[in-house]
Amino acid sequence: MRQLNAQDDRWRCLESATTPFQIGALLRFTADADGAGRGVGRGAEGFHDAVTAHIAGRIASTGALVRHQPAPFGFDAGLWLDIGSIDLARHLRRFDTVEPLTRAQVHVMLADAVMEPLDPRGAPVRMVVLDRLDDGSVALVLQIHHSLTDGIGFQAIVEALTDDAPSVTPGSAPRLIPDATSGVNPRASRLDAGRRGDERPPIAPWWLARSSARFAHEAWVRRRGSADRERARDELAALRLDPAAKRARTPDLGPLSTPSSDRRSYDTSSLALDEVRAVGRALDGTVNDVVLAVCGGALRMLLADVGLLDALGDSPVVAMVPRSRRRPEHGPLGNHLGLLLPHLGTHIADPCERLGAVKASMRAEIARAEINDRLVPPDDRPFGARRRRTTEEQATTAGNVSISNVPGPSAPRFLGEYRLIANHPMPTLPATQFLNVTLRRYGNALDLGIMVDAAKVASAQTITGLIEASFDELVASARP
C-alpha cells in the first residue's frame, strides 16, 4: 500500500479525453547479434516469446503491480494497492501485421496509442511488441500512467526491466519498491482479490483517521519551517526586482495556443551526445542549454513559416521544463517535479546569441526554483485533494511548449538476449500546448520523442526537420 502524493493525484485530476497523461517509450532492439558480441537475440520470430517470459519474471520488481484506489468521498488522494498477479495477456500484446511496418507506420500507431486511456481498474501499464519492422529491428512499446511516476522514475522502471548483459534465462531483479508484491501469473484470466496477494481497500473510518493524522503532521511541518519560508519570500521578492532575472511572459501564439484537440502526430530522432557537448564547450553552455537553444531555433523557423514571427516581435516563446525535486527519501517512483519557465530566444536570429540568452534565462529560472523549493514544505504528502479536483492548475498550462531531458544509462542495456539500441520517449501534451520534445540519454545518443497536436501542426516530422536544421546551424556557428 502506498499513498499517492499531491503531484501524483494532480495528474489524475487533470486527465481528460484531449489530455491523457501517460509516460511512454519506444524501445528498439537488435534482433540478432550485431557482430560485436553485444546481442545474442534469437531473431525477430523469437522476440515476442522472449519478451513475455522476461516481463513475467521482472514486472513484479518495477512497482507497477498496483491498482488505484480512490479515497472515500474524494477527501484525500488515493492509494496504490498491491495486486498479486495480472493477466499479462491484457497488458502485453503483439501487434499483428502481415507486412513489415515502416518507421512512419509505427509513429502513426504510437500517436494513436498515447490517446488511448489506460484501464483505471487495473495495473497502470501497457506494453506492445513490434516484431515485424522493415529495418530488421524489433521493438517494445511501454506506457505507464503519469500518476505512478515521473520521467526519472519511468527510466528506473526501464532499467529494472533490462540488464547490463544479455541473459538467456529470465531472472528476478531487486524491487524498486521493497514491499511490492511478487508473483505474476501470465496465464491468469483475471485479478483474484484476496487469493494472490491483492490488498483490500481500507475502510472509510481507518482512512479518515490516517489522513487526519497526516494532515496534522503536515501542519506542524509547515509551522516549523515558517521562518525559513519567510526569508525565502523576501529573497524571491528581491530576485523579481533584478532586471537580469526578469521572467518572459508566455505569449499568445494564436492558432498554436488554442484548446487541445484529440489528434496527435509523433516522430523520433537522435542527436549525438559528443557533438552536443562540443557545442556546449565552445559556447560555455550545458547540454540542456544547447538542447533548448536548438529547440528555440527550430521554433523560430516554424513561426516564420506560419507567419507569426513578425507579430511576436521581441516576445520569445516560453518553454515548460521539468526540474527534478526527487530526494533519496522519496524512492524511485512517484512524481517529484518542479517547473522552470525559460524563454527560448525565438526573437534572436543569431544561433550563438540565442544560446547565450537561453543560458541566462535558465540560470535565472534555476535561482528562482531554488528559492521556491524552500517555500514548499519538505513533507509533500497530499492535502487539499478536493481543491485539486475543482481548481485549474495554472502551472501545468504555463509555457507554449514542453521540453524535457531525462538522464539515462551510458552503457548498453539488454532485455533477455536482445540489445537495446534506442530509447525514444513518447511524451504527452499538457492542455493548450502544441509541442512536447522529450529526450533520454542512451549511450552516446540523445534519443528524441517529438509529439505535436496534429490540429495545430499537421506532422511531427516538420518539427524533426527543423530541429535537425537548427542543430546544424548552431554547430556551424559555434565552429571556430
C-alpha positions as CSV (number, residue, x, y, z in Angstrom):
1,M,0.0,0.0,0.0
2,R,1.4,3.4,-1.0
3,Q,-0.1,6.9,-0.8
4,L,-0.2,9.0,-3.9
5,N,1.5,12.3,-3.3
6,A,-0.1,15.6,-4.4
7,Q,1.5,15.6,-7.8
8,D,0.5,12.0,-8.5
9,D,-3.1,12.9,-7.6
10,R,-3.0,16.0,-9.7
11,W,-2.1,14.1,-12.9
12,R,-5.3,12.0,-12.4
13,C,-7.3,15.2,-11.8
14,L,-6.1,16.9,-14.9
15,E,-6.6,14.0,-17.3
16,S,-9.3,14.4,-19.9
17,A,-10.2,13.0,-23.4
18,T,-7.9,15.5,-25.0
19,T,-5.1,15.4,-22.4
20,P,-4.4,11.8,-21.3
21,F,-1.3,11.6,-19.1
22,Q,0.9,8.6,-19.8
23,I,4.7,8.3,-19.9
24,G,5.9,6.0,-22.6
25,A,8.9,4.8,-24.7
26,L,9.6,3.2,-28.0
27,L,12.4,0.7,-27.0
28,R,14.1,-0.6,-30.1
29,F,16.3,-3.7,-30.0
30,T,18.6,-5.6,-32.4
31,A,17.0,-8.8,-33.5
32,D,20.3,-10.7,-33.7
33,A,23.9,-10.5,-32.6
34,D,25.5,-7.3,-34.1
35,G,28.9,-8.7,-34.7
36,A,30.5,-7.2,-31.6
37,G,29.1,-9.7,-29.2
38,R,26.6,-7.3,-27.7
39,G,23.5,-9.2,-28.5
40,V,22.5,-12.9,-28.9
41,G,18.9,-12.4,-29.9
42,R,17.1,-15.3,-31.5
43,G,15.7,-13.2,-34.3
44,A,12.5,-11.4,-34.7
45,E,10.4,-14.6,-34.7
46,G,11.5,-15.3,-31.1
47,F,11.1,-11.8,-29.7
48,H,7.5,-12.0,-28.5
49,D,8.0,-15.2,-26.6
50,A,11.3,-13.9,-25.1
51,V,9.8,-10.6,-24.0
52,T,6.7,-12.4,-22.5
53,A,8.9,-14.7,-20.5
54,H,11.2,-11.9,-19.4
55,I,8.5,-9.5,-18.4
56,A,6.7,-12.2,-16.4
57,G,9.8,-12.6,-14.3
58,R,10.5,-8.9,-13.9
59,I,7.3,-6.9,-13.7
60,A,6.9,-7.5,-10.0
61,S,10.3,-5.7,-9.5
62,T,9.0,-2.5,-11.1
63,G,6.4,-1.4,-8.6
64,A,3.8,-1.4,-11.4
65,L,1.8,-4.3,-10.0
66,V,-0.7,-2.0,-8.3
67,R,-4.2,-0.6,-8.8
68,H,-5.5,2.8,-7.9
69,Q,-8.0,3.1,-5.0
70,P,-9.7,6.5,-4.7
71,A,-10.3,7.9,-1.3
72,P,-13.8,7.7,0.1
73,F,-15.8,10.8,-0.7
74,G,-12.7,12.2,-2.5
75,F,-11.4,13.9,0.6
76,D,-7.8,12.7,0.1
77,A,-5.5,11.5,-2.7
78,G,-5.9,7.8,-3.4
79,L,-3.8,4.8,-2.6
80,W,-1.8,2.3,-4.8
81,L,-2.9,-1.1,-3.6
82,D,-0.6,-4.0,-4.4
83,I,-2.0,-6.8,-6.6
84,G,-0.6,-10.2,-6.5
85,S,-0.9,-11.0,-10.2
86,I,-2.1,-9.7,-13.5
87,D,-3.4,-11.2,-16.8
88,L,-0.2,-10.5,-18.7
89,A,-2.1,-11.1,-22.0
90,R,-4.2,-8.0,-21.2
91,H,-1.2,-5.8,-20.6
92,L,1.3,-7.2,-23.1
93,R,0.2,-7.9,-26.6
94,R,1.8,-8.4,-30.0
95,F,0.9,-6.0,-32.8
96,D,-0.2,-8.4,-35.6
97,T,0.7,-7.3,-39.2
98,V,1.1,-9.0,-42.5
99,E,3.6,-6.7,-44.0
100,P,6.6,-5.3,-42.0
101,L,5.9,-1.9,-40.5
102,T,7.7,1.2,-41.8
103,R,9.0,3.8,-39.4
104,A,6.1,6.2,-40.4
105,Q,3.5,3.5,-39.7
106,V,5.0,2.8,-36.3
107,H,4.8,6.5,-35.5
108,V,1.2,6.7,-36.5
109,M,0.3,3.8,-34.3
110,L,2.1,5.3,-31.3
111,A,0.3,8.7,-31.9
112,D,-2.9,6.8,-31.5
113,A,-1.6,4.8,-28.5
114,V,-0.9,7.9,-26.4
115,M,-4.6,9.0,-26.8
116,E,-5.9,5.6,-25.7
117,P,-6.6,5.7,-21.9
118,L,-5.2,3.0,-19.6
119,D,-7.8,0.9,-17.8
120,P,-8.2,2.7,-14.4
121,R,-9.3,-0.5,-12.7
122,G,-6.1,-2.4,-13.3
123,A,-2.3,-2.1,-13.2
124,P,-1.3,1.3,-14.9
125,V,0.9,-0.3,-17.5
126,R,0.5,-1.3,-21.2
127,M,3.1,-3.0,-23.5
128,V,3.0,-3.8,-27.2
129,V,5.5,-6.0,-29.0
130,L,6.5,-4.9,-32.6
131,D,8.4,-7.8,-34.2
132,R,7.9,-7.1,-37.8
133,L,9.7,-3.8,-38.7
134,D,11.0,-3.1,-42.1
135,D,14.5,-2.2,-40.9
136,G,15.1,-5.6,-39.3
137,S,14.9,-4.4,-35.7
138,V,12.3,-5.2,-33.1
139,A,10.7,-3.0,-30.5
140,L,8.7,-2.9,-27.3
141,V,6.3,0.0,-26.6
142,L,6.0,0.7,-22.9
143,Q,3.4,3.0,-21.3
144,I,2.9,3.9,-17.7
145,H,0.4,6.2,-16.2
146,H,1.9,9.5,-15.1
147,S,0.4,9.2,-11.7
148,L,2.6,6.3,-10.9
149,T,5.9,8.1,-11.6
150,D,7.7,10.9,-13.5
151,G,10.3,10.7,-16.2
152,I,13.2,9.7,-13.9
153,G,11.0,7.0,-12.3
154,F,10.0,5.8,-15.7
155,Q,13.7,5.4,-16.6
156,A,14.1,3.4,-13.4
157,I,11.4,1.1,-14.5
158,V,13.1,0.6,-17.9
159,E,16.3,-0.3,-16.1
160,A,14.5,-2.7,-13.8
161,L,13.1,-4.5,-16.8
162,T,16.5,-4.7,-18.5
163,D,20.0,-5.9,-17.7
164,D,23.6,-4.8,-18.3
165,A,24.4,-8.1,-20.1
166,P,22.4,-10.5,-22.3
167,S,20.6,-13.2,-20.4
168,V,19.1,-16.4,-22.0
169,T,17.3,-17.3,-18.8
170,P,15.0,-14.6,-17.4
171,G,15.7,-13.8,-13.7
172,S,14.4,-11.6,-11.0
173,A,15.7,-8.2,-10.1
174,P,15.8,-6.0,-7.0
175,R,12.4,-4.4,-6.4
176,L,12.1,-0.7,-6.9
177,I,9.6,-0.6,-4.1
178,P,10.8,-3.0,-1.3
179,D,7.3,-4.1,-0.2
180,A,5.9,-4.6,-3.8
181,T,4.2,-7.9,-4.2
182,S,5.9,-10.6,-6.2
183,G,4.4,-13.4,-8.3
184,V,2.9,-12.6,-11.7
185,N,0.9,-15.2,-13.4
186,P,0.9,-14.6,-17.2
187,R,-1.9,-17.2,-17.6
188,A,-4.2,-15.7,-15.0
189,S,-7.5,-14.9,-16.5
190,R,-8.5,-12.2,-14.0
191,L,-7.4,-10.4,-10.8
192,D,-8.3,-12.7,-8.0
193,A,-8.7,-10.5,-4.9
194,G,-7.6,-12.0,-1.6
195,R,-6.1,-15.1,-3.1
196,R,-3.0,-13.9,-4.9
197,G,-1.8,-11.2,-2.5
198,D,-4.2,-8.4,-3.5
199,E,-4.6,-5.7,-0.9
200,R,-8.1,-4.9,0.2
201,P,-9.0,-1.2,0.3
202,P,-9.2,0.2,3.8
203,I,-12.5,1.0,5.4
204,A,-13.5,4.7,5.5
205,P,-13.1,5.3,9.3
206,W,-9.5,3.9,9.1
207,W,-8.7,6.1,6.1
208,L,-10.2,9.2,7.7
209,A,-8.2,8.7,10.9
210,R,-5.0,8.1,9.0
211,S,-5.5,11.1,6.8
212,S,-6.3,13.3,9.8
213,A,-3.1,12.3,11.5
214,R,-1.1,13.0,8.4
215,F,-2.8,16.4,7.8
216,A,-1.9,17.4,11.4
217,H,1.7,16.4,10.9
218,E,1.9,18.4,7.7
219,A,0.5,21.5,9.5
220,W,3.2,21.0,12.2
221,V,5.9,20.7,9.5
222,R,4.7,23.9,7.8
223,R,4.7,25.8,11.1
224,R,8.2,24.6,11.9
225,G,9.5,25.9,8.6
226,S,7.6,29.2,8.6
227,A,10.7,31.3,9.4
228,D,12.8,30.0,6.6
229,R,9.8,30.3,4.2
230,E,9.5,34.0,5.2
231,R,13.2,34.5,4.4
232,A,12.7,32.7,1.0
233,R,9.7,35.1,0.2
234,D,12.0,38.1,0.8
235,E,14.7,36.6,-1.4
236,L,12.1,35.9,-4.1
237,A,10.8,39.4,-3.9
238,A,14.4,40.7,-4.3
239,L,15.0,38.4,-7.3
240,R,11.9,39.8,-9.0
241,L,13.4,43.3,-8.8
242,D,16.6,42.2,-10.6
243,P,16.3,43.1,-14.3
244,A,18.6,40.2,-15.2
245,A,16.2,37.7,-13.6
246,K,13.0,39.1,-15.3
247,R,10.8,36.2,-16.5
248,A,9.5,36.4,-20.0
249,R,5.7,36.3,-20.3
250,T,4.2,33.3,-22.1
251,P,3.0,34.8,-25.4
252,D,-0.3,34.1,-27.2
253,L,0.6,32.1,-30.3
254,G,-2.8,32.4,-31.9
255,P,-3.8,29.1,-33.5
256,L,-1.0,27.4,-31.7
257,S,-2.4,28.3,-28.3
258,T,-6.0,27.2,-28.8
259,P,-7.5,24.3,-26.7
260,S,-6.1,20.9,-27.3
261,S,-7.5,18.5,-29.9
262,D,-7.7,14.7,-29.6
263,R,-5.3,14.2,-32.6
264,R,-1.6,13.6,-32.3
265,S,1.4,13.2,-34.5
266,Y,4.6,11.6,-33.4
267,D,8.2,11.3,-34.6
268,T,11.6,10.3,-33.4
269,S,15.2,11.5,-33.9
270,S,18.6,11.4,-32.2
271,L,21.4,13.8,-31.5
272,A,25.0,12.7,-31.0
273,L,25.8,13.5,-27.4
274,D,29.5,14.2,-28.1
275,E,28.5,16.8,-30.7
276,V,26.1,18.4,-28.3
277,R,28.8,18.6,-25.6
278,A,31.3,20.0,-28.1
279,V,28.9,22.9,-28.9
280,G,28.3,23.4,-25.2
281,R,32.1,23.6,-24.5
282,A,32.6,26.1,-27.4
283,L,29.8,28.4,-26.2
284,D,30.2,27.8,-22.4
285,G,26.9,26.2,-22.1
286,T,25.5,22.9,-20.7
287,V,23.8,20.1,-22.7
288,N,20.5,21.5,-21.6
289,D,21.4,24.9,-22.8
290,V,22.2,23.5,-26.2
291,V,19.0,21.5,-26.4
292,L,16.9,24.5,-25.5
293,A,18.7,26.8,-28.0
294,V,18.3,24.2,-30.7
295,C,14.5,23.9,-30.0
296,G,14.4,27.7,-30.0
297,G,16.0,27.9,-33.4
298,A,13.5,25.3,-34.7
299,L,10.5,27.2,-33.3
300,R,11.8,30.4,-34.8
301,M,11.8,28.7,-38.2
302,L,8.3,27.3,-37.6
303,L,6.9,30.7,-36.5
304,A,8.4,32.3,-39.7
305,D,6.8,29.6,-41.8
306,V,3.3,30.1,-40.3
307,G,3.6,33.9,-40.3
308,L,3.7,34.5,-36.6
309,L,7.4,35.6,-36.1
310,D,7.0,39.3,-37.0
311,A,3.8,39.6,-35.0
312,L,5.6,38.4,-31.8
313,G,8.3,41.0,-32.1
314,D,10.6,40.8,-29.0
315,S,8.3,38.3,-27.2
316,P,10.0,34.9,-27.2
317,V,8.4,31.5,-26.9
318,V,8.4,30.2,-23.4
319,A,9.1,26.5,-22.6
320,M,7.9,24.5,-19.6
321,V,10.9,22.5,-18.5
322,P,10.5,19.9,-15.7
323,R,13.1,20.0,-12.9
324,S,13.5,17.0,-10.6
325,R,13.0,17.6,-6.9
326,R,13.5,14.0,-6.0
327,R,15.3,13.3,-2.8
328,P,16.7,9.9,-1.6
329,E,13.8,9.5,0.9
330,H,11.3,9.7,-1.9
331,G,12.4,6.5,-3.5
332,P,12.4,5.8,-7.3
333,L,8.7,6.1,-8.0
334,G,6.1,8.9,-7.6
335,N,6.2,12.4,-9.1
336,H,8.7,14.9,-7.6
337,L,8.9,17.7,-10.1
338,G,9.3,21.5,-10.2
339,L,8.9,23.6,-13.2
340,L,11.3,26.1,-14.9
341,L,9.9,28.6,-17.5
342,P,12.9,29.8,-19.5
343,H,12.4,31.5,-22.8
344,L,13.8,30.0,-26.0
345,G,15.3,33.1,-27.7
346,T,13.0,32.8,-30.7
347,H,13.3,36.6,-31.2
348,I,17.1,36.3,-31.8
349,A,18.3,35.4,-35.2
350,D,22.0,34.6,-34.4
351,P,22.2,31.0,-33.1
352,C,25.1,31.7,-30.7
353,E,23.5,34.8,-29.3
354,R,20.3,32.8,-28.9
355,L,22.1,30.2,-26.8
356,G,23.6,32.9,-24.6
357,A,20.1,34.4,-24.0
358,V,18.7,31.0,-23.2
359,K,21.5,30.2,-20.8
360,A,20.9,33.5,-18.9
361,S,17.1,32.7,-18.8
362,M,17.8,29.2,-17.4
363,R,20.2,30.5,-14.8
364,A,17.6,32.9,-13.6
365,E,14.9,30.2,-13.5
366,I,17.2,27.8,-11.6
367,A,17.9,30.6,-9.0
368,R,14.1,31.2,-8.7
369,A,13.4,27.5,-8.4
370,E,15.9,27.0,-5.6
371,I,14.2,29.7,-3.6
372,N,10.7,28.3,-4.5
373,D,11.9,24.9,-3.2
374,R,12.2,26.4,0.2
375,L,8.6,27.6,0.0
376,V,7.3,24.1,-0.4
377,P,7.1,22.1,2.8
378,P,9.5,19.1,2.9
379,D,6.6,16.8,3.7
380,D,4.9,16.9,0.4
381,R,2.2,14.2,1.0
382,P,-1.2,15.2,-0.3
383,F,-3.6,17.7,1.2
384,G,-6.3,19.7,-0.4
385,A,-7.5,16.8,-2.6
386,R,-11.0,18.3,-3.2
387,R,-9.5,21.6,-4.3
388,R,-7.2,19.9,-6.8
389,R,-10.4,18.4,-8.4
390,T,-12.1,21.7,-8.8
391,T,-9.4,24.2,-9.4
392,E,-7.5,24.7,-12.7
393,E,-3.8,24.5,-12.0
394,Q,-2.1,27.3,-14.0
395,A,1.4,25.8,-13.6
396,T,0.6,22.8,-15.7
397,T,-0.5,25.1,-18.6
398,A,2.3,27.7,-18.4
399,G,4.6,27.9,-21.4
400,N,3.9,27.4,-25.0
401,V,5.8,24.1,-25.4
402,S,7.3,21.4,-23.1
403,I,10.9,20.3,-23.3
404,S,12.4,17.7,-21.0
405,N,15.8,16.0,-20.8
406,V,15.9,12.7,-18.8
407,P,19.2,11.1,-17.8
408,G,19.8,7.5,-18.9
409,P,22.5,4.9,-18.9
410,S,25.8,5.3,-20.8
411,A,26.3,1.5,-21.1
412,P,24.3,-0.9,-23.2
413,R,21.2,-2.5,-21.8
414,F,19.6,-5.8,-22.7
415,L,16.1,-7.3,-22.5
416,G,16.8,-11.0,-22.3
417,E,19.0,-11.7,-25.3
418,Y,18.1,-8.5,-27.2
419,R,20.3,-5.4,-27.1
420,L,18.6,-2.1,-26.7
421,I,19.6,0.3,-29.5
422,A,17.3,3.3,-28.9
423,N,15.1,4.6,-26.1
424,H,12.7,7.2,-27.7
425,P,10.3,8.9,-25.3
426,M,6.5,9.0,-26.1
427,P,5.6,12.3,-24.4
428,T,2.2,13.7,-23.6
429,L,0.9,17.2,-24.2
430,P,-0.4,19.5,-21.5
431,A,-3.6,21.4,-22.2
432,T,-3.3,24.1,-24.9
433,Q,0.4,23.3,-25.7
434,F,1.1,22.2,-29.3
435,L,4.6,20.6,-28.9
436,N,6.5,18.3,-26.4
437,V,10.1,17.5,-27.1
438,T,11.5,14.9,-24.7
439,L,15.0,13.5,-24.7
440,R,16.5,10.5,-23.0
441,R,20.2,9.8,-23.0
442,Y,21.2,6.3,-24.0
443,G,24.9,5.6,-24.7
444,N,26.3,8.4,-26.9
445,A,22.9,9.5,-28.1
446,L,20.1,11.8,-27.0
447,D,17.1,9.9,-28.3
448,L,14.2,12.3,-29.0
449,G,10.5,11.8,-28.9
450,I,8.5,14.6,-30.6
451,M,4.7,14.9,-30.0
452,V,2.5,17.6,-31.6
453,D,-1.1,18.4,-31.6
454,A,-2.0,17.4,-35.2
455,A,-4.7,20.0,-35.4
456,K,-2.1,22.7,-34.9
457,V,1.0,21.2,-36.6
458,A,0.0,18.6,-39.2
459,S,3.1,16.4,-38.9
460,A,5.7,16.0,-36.2
461,Q,8.2,15.3,-39.0
462,T,8.1,19.0,-39.7
463,I,9.4,19.7,-36.2
464,T,12.0,17.0,-36.5
465,G,13.4,18.5,-39.7
466,L,13.5,22.0,-38.1
467,I,15.3,20.6,-35.0
468,E,17.9,18.9,-37.2
469,A,18.4,22.1,-39.3
470,S,18.6,24.2,-36.2
471,F,21.3,21.9,-34.7
472,D,23.4,22.0,-37.9
473,E,23.1,25.8,-37.9
474,L,24.3,26.0,-34.2
475,V,27.2,23.6,-34.9
476,A,28.3,25.7,-37.8
477,S,28.0,28.9,-35.9
478,A,29.9,27.6,-32.9
479,R,32.8,26.2,-35.0
480,P,35.9,28.5,-34.8
